[in-house]
C-alpha cells in the first residue's frame, strides 16, 4: 500500500446535484424527523472532489468555485466528516489522512444536495485513495449516517426515497429530461423551511408519490411528468421567500411545461419540452434578472463517479 511519504496519490470524483420531482412530507415525529416519500433525479450540475494523502489523522478541505466562501472549511464541513467517518469505521486502524479540494458548481443551501454531494464524493474518493474494500451498498449505508441525501448522491439516476429519504429504490426512467434551473440570489436553510412547514401545520398522510409520475417516467413523457411535479415544502419556502413566486410565474410565462422548487429551495427547476425549448426558456428567464443565475441541465445522470 502506498504511503503519503512515498507516493502522493490523488483521486478525483465528480458528483451530481439533484432535483426532487416529488417530495411528500409527513408531520414532524417525536425524534424531530419528518417521514418523506420523494422521487429524486440526478441532473447535470456537478461538484468535483479531489482527495490526496495527508499525515495520519489529518483531514482538511479547501473549497473552490461558485459560492465556495459560503461553505465552512473546518471540521463542520460534510466532506471532512465523510473522510473521518470512513477512516474510523473502515480504516481498520491504519494511519489514514486526507487533503480534500472541492470545486463547487451545485448551489449552496439551494435544495439540490450540494453538501451531501460533497460528502458522497469524499467517501468514494477516499475509499479509492486508501484502497478500502467497501461495496457500493455498504458505502451508501455509511453515507446515510452523514445525511439523508448522501445515499442518493452516491447512486444517482432516478430513485424513490422513503424513510428520511435515505431508503432508496431505483425508478425506471426512459429518455432524458431537460431542465432550466433558476438559482436564487439567497439561500434557504433546510431546518428553517421545515420549521415553517410545521408552523403552517402542513403534512401529507398517507405518504405517496403520484402514480402518474412513475408512469410518466416509464414512458418518457415530459408533458405528463410536468403535470405531477409536487413539493409539500413549497408553501413553506414561498412563505420565507415570497419573491420565488415571481420566478415561478416568469418561467411559466416563458413556456416551461411545469416547475417545482427543489427540496427545501430556493432553486426552482423548470421542465422544458426538449433541448431547444430549454435554450429558449433559459435565455428568456435570464433576461428577467430575477435570479442569481440560470443553468440548463439534463437528467437523469449517474451518481458519484471517478474522473479518469
Order of alpha helices (4+ residues) and beta strands (2+ residues): beta-beta-beta-alpha-beta-alpha-alpha-alpha-beta-beta-beta-alpha-alpha-alpha-beta-alpha-alpha-beta-beta-alpha-beta-beta
